[in-house]
Amino acid sequence: MSAHFVVARDGSVTQLAPCNVQTWHAGKSSWRGRSNVNSIAVGIEIANPGPLHKVASGGWSNDRDPDEEVAAGADVERVVTKEHGDAYWLSYTPEQIAAVTELCRALRDAYPTIGFIAPHWEIAPGRKVDTNPRFPLNQLRNSIFGVFAGIDRVAAGGIEDVQRRLKQLGYHQVGEIDGIYGKATRGALLAFQADNHVSTTGIIDSATLKALSTAKPRAVSPARLISAEAAVADRPVVRASVAGGRVVKAGILGSSILGGLSESGVLEKIEGASDVGKRIGAVVTDWWPLVQPWWPLALIAAGGLLIWYLRAIRRAEVKAYQCGEISP
């Protein structure tokens, strides 16, 4: 077993490995559909004896280290949870909690893509029980991410649900629905709170959750409605659709002209283009009598469908701009 950091009872922190080196602290594990959490997480071990039971001396001990006894009078409580079972648990020291909080904050500053704090009992349920149920997990998460304690505790999709709801309400700056409470999600949440007269804290508290459940979609600004066509004109997909439409129109015109040519006229056009055209001309000689009456109509119909599709792309871009999903 190995980890990146170990936090002792006195709050001292020891680094055992660089953060860009994989350690073996999680074992067989999974998180939000990804296995082998060792490969995506920084491992922090917090010194604690784990589940305890009473011994004859009046103190407590665990099964793994029966000689390491926790003295009578220590801050030990019996706690029963589905994830941890029924046992006695030693509290974490204030020094440990402060050290872990500062360590997580430093890691988040160094690696902004860190989007979650997951104890081992969440990523390896039934096999691991650390941190024990007396660790203030929700307090830690709230300190680091500004997230309502518990929204992402058991239901891993809690943040995703908030992101999805913000997007439904028109706060598209939330970005990807990825379950990570980053700058984009926080910015969208602050905007929502400001629009809906909720304290602009960036915290997903009970008042914010209630507002999210009852809020109406964000109104589209008049400026966006008026300027949408011009605003999206230079977007690559719009420019490509306009250029494509011109090419298709030219193709339709060409099809109409060629549709009036005889077999010899078509052969003359093709063979005059290149030497390869002579070989193509031989093939045309065979199939031209069959397709000559119909192919111009088919090309015109296909061109019309393509023009409709390209215009639909443009309309979609205009609508996306009006709704705030994209910026020019």
C-alpha positions as CSV (number, residue, x, y, z in Angstrom):
1,M,0.0,0.0,0.0
2,S,1.1,3.6,-0.7
3,A,-0.3,7.1,-0.8
4,H,0.8,10.5,-1.8
5,F,0.3,12.1,1.6
6,V,0.0,10.9,5.2
7,V,-1.5,13.2,7.9
8,A,-0.5,12.3,11.4
9,R,-2.5,12.8,14.6
10,D,-0.6,16.0,15.4
11,G,-1.5,17.4,11.9
12,S,2.0,17.0,10.4
13,V,1.9,16.1,6.7
14,T,4.4,13.7,5.1
15,Q,4.6,13.4,1.3
16,L,5.5,10.0,0.1
17,A,5.4,10.4,-3.6
18,P,5.0,13.2,-6.3
19,C,1.4,13.9,-7.3
20,N,2.2,12.9,-10.9
21,V,3.2,9.4,-9.8
22,Q,0.5,6.8,-9.3
23,T,0.3,5.3,-5.9
24,W,-1.7,2.3,-4.6
25,H,-4.1,3.6,-1.9
26,A,-7.5,2.8,-3.4
27,G,-7.0,-0.7,-4.6
28,K,-9.9,-2.2,-6.6
29,S,-12.1,0.8,-6.9
30,S,-14.4,2.9,-9.2
31,W,-15.8,6.4,-9.2
32,R,-18.5,7.8,-11.6
33,G,-18.0,5.0,-14.1
34,R,-14.2,4.9,-14.0
35,S,-12.3,2.0,-12.5
36,N,-8.8,2.1,-11.0
37,V,-9.2,5.3,-9.0
38,N,-5.5,5.1,-8.2
39,S,-4.8,6.4,-11.8
40,I,-6.9,9.5,-11.4
41,A,-6.7,10.6,-7.8
42,V,-4.2,11.9,-5.2
43,G,-4.2,9.6,-2.2
44,I,-4.3,11.1,1.3
45,E,-4.2,8.8,4.3
46,I,-5.3,10.2,7.7
47,A,-3.9,8.4,10.7
48,N,-6.8,6.7,12.6
49,P,-7.1,3.2,14.0
50,G,-10.4,2.5,12.2
51,P,-13.2,0.4,13.7
52,L,-12.7,-0.3,17.4
53,H,-14.1,-2.7,20.0
54,K,-13.9,-2.5,23.8
55,V,-11.2,-4.5,25.6
56,A,-10.9,-5.6,29.2
57,S,-8.7,-2.7,30.2
58,G,-11.6,-0.3,29.5
59,G,-10.0,1.0,26.4
60,W,-10.5,0.1,22.7
61,S,-8.6,-1.9,20.1
62,N,-9.0,-3.0,16.5
63,D,-8.5,-6.4,15.0
64,R,-5.6,-5.5,12.8
65,D,-3.4,-4.1,15.6
66,P,-4.6,-5.6,18.8
67,D,-1.5,-4.4,20.7
68,E,-2.1,-0.8,19.7
69,E,-4.8,0.1,22.3
70,V,-6.7,3.4,22.4
71,A,-6.8,4.4,26.1
72,A,-9.9,4.7,28.1
73,G,-11.1,8.3,28.1
74,A,-10.2,9.0,24.5
75,D,-12.9,10.6,22.3
76,V,-14.4,7.3,21.1
77,E,-18.1,7.0,20.0
78,R,-20.2,4.2,18.7
79,V,-21.6,5.0,15.3
80,V,-23.6,2.8,13.0
81,T,-23.9,3.5,9.2
82,K,-24.7,1.5,6.2
83,E,-21.3,2.2,4.7
84,H,-19.2,1.6,7.9
85,G,-21.2,-0.9,9.9
86,D,-21.6,-0.9,13.7
87,A,-18.4,-0.1,15.6
88,Y,-16.7,2.4,17.9
89,W,-14.7,5.1,16.2
90,L,-11.9,7.5,17.4
91,S,-12.4,11.1,16.4
92,Y,-10.0,12.9,14.1
93,T,-8.0,15.7,15.8
94,P,-8.6,19.3,15.1
95,E,-5.0,19.5,13.8
96,Q,-5.7,16.7,11.3
97,I,-8.9,18.3,10.0
98,A,-7.1,21.7,9.6
99,A,-4.2,20.1,7.9
100,V,-6.3,18.0,5.5
101,T,-8.3,21.1,4.6
102,E,-5.2,23.2,3.8
103,L,-3.7,20.3,1.9
104,C,-6.8,19.8,-0.2
105,R,-6.9,23.6,-0.8
106,A,-3.3,23.6,-1.9
107,L,-3.9,20.6,-4.2
108,R,-6.9,22.4,-5.8
109,D,-4.9,25.5,-6.4
110,A,-2.1,23.5,-8.0
111,Y,-4.4,21.3,-10.0
112,P,-7.6,23.2,-10.8
113,T,-9.1,20.2,-12.6
114,I,-9.6,18.4,-9.3
115,G,-13.4,18.2,-9.0
116,F,-14.2,15.9,-6.2
117,I,-13.2,14.6,-2.8
118,A,-14.1,11.0,-2.3
119,P,-13.2,8.9,0.7
120,H,-12.2,5.3,0.2
121,W,-15.5,4.0,1.5
122,E,-17.2,5.7,-1.5
123,I,-14.8,4.3,-4.2
124,A,-14.5,0.9,-2.7
125,P,-17.8,0.3,-0.8
126,G,-18.0,-2.8,1.3
127,R,-14.2,-3.2,1.3
128,K,-12.9,0.0,2.8
129,V,-14.3,2.1,5.7
130,D,-12.0,5.1,5.8
131,T,-12.5,7.9,6.4
132,N,-14.5,6.8,9.5
133,P,-18.0,8.2,10.0
134,R,-16.8,10.9,12.4
135,F,-14.7,12.7,9.8
136,P,-16.4,16.0,8.7
137,L,-16.5,15.1,5.0
138,N,-19.2,17.5,4.1
139,Q,-17.5,20.4,5.9
140,L,-14.3,19.6,4.0
141,R,-16.1,19.5,0.6
142,N,-17.9,22.8,1.4
143,S,-14.6,24.4,2.3
144,I,-12.9,23.4,-0.9
145,F,-15.6,23.6,-3.5
146,G,-18.3,25.9,-1.9
147,V,-20.8,23.1,-2.5
148,F,-23.8,22.3,-0.3
149,A,-22.6,19.6,2.0
150,G,-24.0,16.3,0.9
151,I,-25.3,17.1,-2.5
152,D,-22.6,14.9,-4.0
153,R,-22.1,12.6,-1.1
154,V,-23.9,9.5,-2.1
155,A,-25.5,10.5,-5.3
156,A,-22.5,11.1,-7.5
157,G,-24.7,12.9,-10.1
158,G,-25.7,15.6,-7.6
159,I,-23.5,18.3,-9.3
160,E,-24.5,17.0,-12.7
161,D,-28.2,17.5,-11.8
162,V,-27.5,21.1,-10.8
163,Q,-25.5,21.7,-14.0
164,R,-28.2,20.1,-16.1
165,R,-30.9,22.2,-14.5
166,L,-28.9,25.4,-14.9
167,K,-28.6,24.7,-18.6
168,Q,-32.3,24.0,-18.9
169,L,-32.9,27.4,-17.4
170,G,-30.7,29.1,-19.9
171,Y,-27.4,29.4,-18.0
172,H,-25.4,27.8,-20.7
173,Q,-22.1,29.2,-19.4
174,V,-22.2,26.3,-17.0
175,G,-20.3,24.4,-19.7
176,E,-20.2,20.6,-19.8
177,I,-22.4,18.5,-17.6
178,D,-19.5,16.7,-16.0
179,G,-20.2,16.6,-12.3
180,I,-17.2,18.9,-11.6
181,Y,-17.9,22.1,-9.6
182,G,-15.4,24.3,-11.4
183,K,-15.2,28.0,-12.4
184,A,-17.8,27.7,-15.2
185,T,-20.4,26.0,-12.9
186,R,-19.7,28.5,-10.1
187,G,-20.1,31.4,-12.5
188,A,-23.4,30.1,-13.8
189,L,-24.6,29.4,-10.3
190,L,-23.7,33.0,-9.2
191,A,-25.6,34.4,-12.2
192,F,-28.7,32.2,-11.3
193,Q,-28.6,33.3,-7.7
194,A,-28.4,37.0,-8.7
195,D,-31.3,36.6,-11.1
196,N,-33.5,34.8,-8.6
197,H,-32.9,36.9,-5.5
198,V,-30.9,34.1,-3.7
199,S,-27.7,35.0,-1.7
200,T,-24.9,35.1,-4.2
201,T,-22.6,32.8,-2.4
202,G,-21.8,30.3,-5.1
203,I,-22.9,27.6,-2.6
204,I,-25.5,25.1,-3.5
205,D,-27.5,25.5,-0.3
206,S,-31.1,24.6,0.4
207,A,-32.4,28.0,-0.7
208,T,-30.6,27.6,-4.1
209,L,-31.9,24.1,-4.6
210,K,-35.4,25.3,-3.9
211,A,-35.0,28.1,-6.4
212,L,-33.6,25.8,-9.0
213,S,-36.7,23.6,-8.7
214,T,-39.2,26.4,-9.2
215,A,-37.4,29.0,-11.4
216,K,-38.6,29.8,-14.9
217,P,-36.2,29.8,-17.9
218,R,-33.9,32.9,-18.1
219,A,-35.3,35.6,-20.4
220,V,-33.4,36.2,-23.7
221,S,-32.0,39.7,-23.9
222,P,-33.6,41.9,-26.6
223,A,-30.1,42.7,-27.9
224,R,-29.4,39.1,-28.6
225,L,-32.7,38.6,-30.4
226,I,-32.0,41.6,-32.7
227,S,-28.4,41.1,-33.4
228,A,-28.3,37.3,-33.8
229,E,-28.0,37.1,-37.6
230,A,-25.0,39.5,-37.7
231,A,-23.4,38.1,-34.6
232,V,-23.1,34.5,-35.9
233,A,-22.2,35.5,-39.5
234,D,-18.4,35.0,-38.9
235,R,-18.7,31.7,-37.0
236,P,-16.9,29.0,-39.0
237,V,-19.9,26.7,-39.2
238,V,-22.1,29.5,-40.6
239,R,-19.5,30.6,-43.1
240,A,-19.1,27.1,-44.2
241,S,-22.8,26.6,-44.6
242,V,-23.1,29.8,-46.7
243,A,-20.2,28.8,-48.9
244,G,-21.6,25.3,-49.2
245,G,-25.0,26.7,-50.3
246,R,-23.4,28.7,-53.0
247,V,-21.6,25.7,-54.3
248,V,-24.8,23.6,-54.3
249,K,-26.7,26.3,-56.1
250,A,-24.0,26.4,-58.8
251,G,-24.2,22.6,-59.0
252,I,-28.0,22.8,-59.5
253,L,-27.5,25.4,-62.3
254,G,-24.9,23.2,-63.9
255,S,-27.3,20.2,-63.6
256,S,-30.0,22.1,-65.3
257,I,-27.7,23.1,-68.2
258,L,-26.3,19.6,-68.6
259,G,-29.8,18.2,-68.4
260,G,-30.5,19.7,-71.8
261,L,-27.5,18.2,-73.5
262,S,-27.5,15.2,-75.7
263,E,-25.3,12.2,-75.0
264,S,-22.7,13.5,-77.4
265,G,-22.8,16.9,-75.7
266,V,-22.1,15.4,-72.3
267,L,-19.3,13.3,-73.7
268,E,-17.8,16.4,-75.2
269,K,-17.9,18.2,-71.9
270,I,-16.3,15.3,-70.0
271,E,-13.7,14.4,-72.5
272,G,-12.6,18.0,-72.9
273,A,-11.8,18.2,-69.2
274,S,-8.9,15.7,-69.0
275,D,-7.5,12.5,-70.4
276,V,-9.2,10.7,-67.6
277,G,-12.4,12.0,-69.0
278,K,-12.0,9.9,-72.1
279,R,-12.1,6.7,-70.0
280,I,-15.1,8.1,-68.1
281,G,-16.8,8.9,-71.4
282,A,-16.7,5.2,-72.4
283,V,-18.7,4.4,-69.3
284,V,-21.1,7.2,-69.9
285,T,-21.8,5.9,-73.4
286,D,-23.3,2.7,-71.8
287,W,-25.4,4.2,-69.0
288,W,-26.4,7.6,-70.5
289,P,-29.6,6.4,-72.3
290,L,-31.0,5.1,-69.0
291,V,-30.3,8.0,-66.7
292,Q,-30.4,10.9,-69.1
293,P,-34.1,11.7,-68.5
294,W,-33.8,11.6,-64.7
295,W,-30.4,12.6,-63.4
296,P,-30.8,16.4,-63.6
297,L,-34.0,16.1,-61.5
298,A,-32.3,13.9,-59.0
299,L,-29.3,16.2,-58.6
300,I,-31.6,19.2,-58.3
301,A,-33.7,17.5,-55.6
302,A,-30.5,16.4,-53.7
303,G,-29.2,19.9,-54.0
304,G,-32.4,21.4,-52.6
305,L,-32.2,19.1,-49.6
306,L,-28.6,20.0,-49.0
307,I,-29.5,23.7,-49.1
308,W,-32.3,23.2,-46.6
309,Y,-29.9,21.4,-44.3
310,L,-27.3,24.1,-44.6
311,R,-29.9,26.7,-43.8
312,A,-31.1,24.7,-40.8
313,I,-27.5,24.8,-39.5
314,R,-27.5,28.6,-39.7
315,R,-30.9,28.8,-38.0
316,A,-29.7,26.5,-35.2
317,E,-26.6,28.8,-34.7
318,V,-28.9,31.9,-34.6
319,K,-31.2,30.2,-32.0
320,A,-28.2,29.1,-29.9
321,Y,-26.9,32.6,-29.9
322,Q,-30.2,34.1,-28.9
323,C,-30.5,31.6,-26.1
324,G,-27.0,32.3,-24.8
325,E,-25.6,28.9,-25.6
326,I,-22.8,30.4,-27.8
327,S,-21.0,33.6,-28.2
328,P,-19.8,35.1,-31.5
